[in-house]
Structure formats: C-alpha cells, structure tokens
Amino acid sequence: MTAEGIGLGDAAPELALPDTEGNRTTLPGPGEARATVVIWTCNHCPYARGWHDRLTEAAREYGERGVAFFAVNSNDAERYPSDSPAAMAESYDRAQWGMPYLHDESQRVARAYGAKTTPDLFVFDSELRLRYRGAPDSDHRDPSQGAAWLRSALEAVLTGSEPAPAETEPVGCSIKWR
C-alpha cells in the first residue's frame, strides 16, 4: 500500500460499510470467493450511469461463477444529495444492481484503496490480492464494449493467469471529497 492507495499484488484493505438497508457488509475472506470486484460508483455521474448496466450484467453473470461484487459510493452527500444513503437506496431498488451498494460516509475506505473516479474498479483474486485496477472498458457511451476490460481481467483471474492489461486509467467523475 502507498500513500495513494493500493497497487497490483497488494491485499484488499478492510471494507466494512453499511448497505442500502443499513446492514454492515464486508468483503469475503481469503478463499471464500473465486474473485472479488469492488467498484466505486455513484448516482449522479454520467460516466457511472453510462457503465451501470454493463457492470450489473457482469455482476450477475460472474456472480454465478463465484465472483463477489460490491459497489461503493464515497461521495460527499451534503454537497451531492443525489448520492445520499436515501437516494442510494432508491436507485438500488429501482435498478436491481445485482451487488450490494455500500455507503462510505467517512471516505476512509476510498482513501485506503486510492479510489479516484466513479467508476474505479478493483479486481482481486481469491486471496484478495489486487490483479486489475481501472475502467470497465474504453468508452462509457458504447454499450457494445460490454465491460470488456473487467471481463478480461476476471477471465484471467479465474483461470489463474495475469490480466492484460493489469491497469487502465480510471475514467469518470472525480470522487467528491469533503
């Protein structure tokens, strides 16, 4: 881990956050999931909204293959009310995310990971070591891309190989820090 968060091969920092129903949610332990994906997202960002359907489809498909997915919103809800816990719950109920939607009110988890944008993806192997970090694919406006970089990374992790690319630049709205 660096001052900017985690790097490839680093262990996933602790994550214990409330979901849209107020239940404390944590990552699976080592060996409990074949892979784990943590996605920084929010309700208001056009990039996050552009990729939302592709990410929820990947969560449904890979969830059936033993991959755990988590969406995290770390935005300052006072400045961005559309990212409040109540708005998150409404969005979650309406869109059927296929993964828990977690609220990082303190922004401590985002800082530990080094999350920068919405979206910003972190793909971990079964031992919770970072194997891919970045964008879902190259264009939030092109649904035909189908979260290709995320899917490629997951296929690599599930077959025991290294993702290529292992990192891409996360693209989206900046996290709204306090």
Secondary structure, 3 states (H helix, E strand, C coil): CECCECCCCCECCCCEEECCCCCEEECCCCCCCCEEEEEECCCCCHHHHHHHHHHHHHHHHHHCCCEEEEEEECCCCCCCHHHCHHHHHHHHHHHCCCCCEEECCCCHHHHHHCCCEECEEEEEECCCEEEEEECCCCCCCCHHHCCHHHHHHHHHHHCCCCCCCCECCCCCEECCCC
